[in-house]
Amino acid sequence: MPNSTPVTEFLLTRFSEVWEYRALHTMLFLLMYLATLMGNFLIVTVTTLDKKFHIPMFFFLRNLSALDMCYISVTVPKACVIFLLDNRVISMAGCAAQIFLVLWFAYIELLLLTIMAWDRYVAICQPLHYSVIMTPWLCVHVTLATLLSGVVFAGFLTGNTFQLTFCQSNVIHQFFCDVPSLLKLSCSDTISNEISIFISVVVIDGGCFAFIIMSYIHIFSTVLKFPTRGERGKAFSTCVPHILVVTIFLGSGVAEYMKPTSNSLTIHDMITSVFYSIVPPFLNPIIYSLRNKQIKEAVRKMISKTVYFGKC
């Protein structure tokens, strides 16, 4: 182990040190952040106030939208600060909190997407039993179980990471604190960390992805039996975007966490991390909700009422 001062704070990395590019990156991140907050806030508001959306499908959509507002808020505001200002410092406690929240929200996001695939399977393949299977009691308890198990998962990986000693460099080659980036800075043996990450990816990510694929195999086999092309098209239009988001989210996350730390370039890691930390929360309201005719109509009515009362 080299003789050096233990690290007590870290420095995050920008995409570029050129001021014009830094301003451009800030603007892009900020626009995506504001669009994500606005879209998800509209969905949460509409599905909460309108009683016709108080059904299991929209219950999970509402939870996903609330989660996405929290998920993107963990990384983007701090990233915008380091892009604009000269201060790139993040404390050890702040870094640990960011890692815990990113892992927790990402875990919940994956399980919610899996539950939503199951919900679609029951709705399409077993429509007569939908109300019996997808009861409010089940929906609430599944959500609570997801939240609590996520705390255990994120707490374990975060604690395991910060048991390491950091004494080589304090520069994190990422725009937010992430486990793979910290493992590169450790002067301790990280083999147990890498094994725990590998097991987590195989069991949790692999299990959820397999479950989603199996659900959609059954869904597509049922949809192809629909008598009219319009019904098939409607079913495919809701299922295919779901698969697209899951693929982007899981593919980028697995690529980042399973890649050998010695064989990765900083800019590639930073771009990859955007696809699992920022893109899914940005796309989810567009794909899952704002394409839905019922939600679009409800949003239109809510905006009209707001404008009317504002004029009064």
Protein Blocks (a to p, Z undefined) as FASTA:
>chain_A
ZZddddfbdcdddfbfcfklmmmmmmmmmmmmmmmmmmmmmmmmmmmmpmklmcfklmmm
mmmmmmmmmmmmmmmmmmmmmmmmmblcdcfklmmmmmmmmmmmmmmmmmmmmmmmmmmm
mmmmmmmlmmmmmgfklmmmmmmmmmmmmmmmmmmmmmmmmmpccfkbccdcbfbdcfkl
mmmmpcbdfklmmmmmmmmmmmmmmmmmmmmmmmmmmmmmmmmmpmbfklmmmmmmmmmm
mmmmmmmmmmmmmmmmmpcfklccfklmmmmmmmmmmmmmmmmmmmmmmmpmklmmmmmm
mmmmmmmmmmZZ
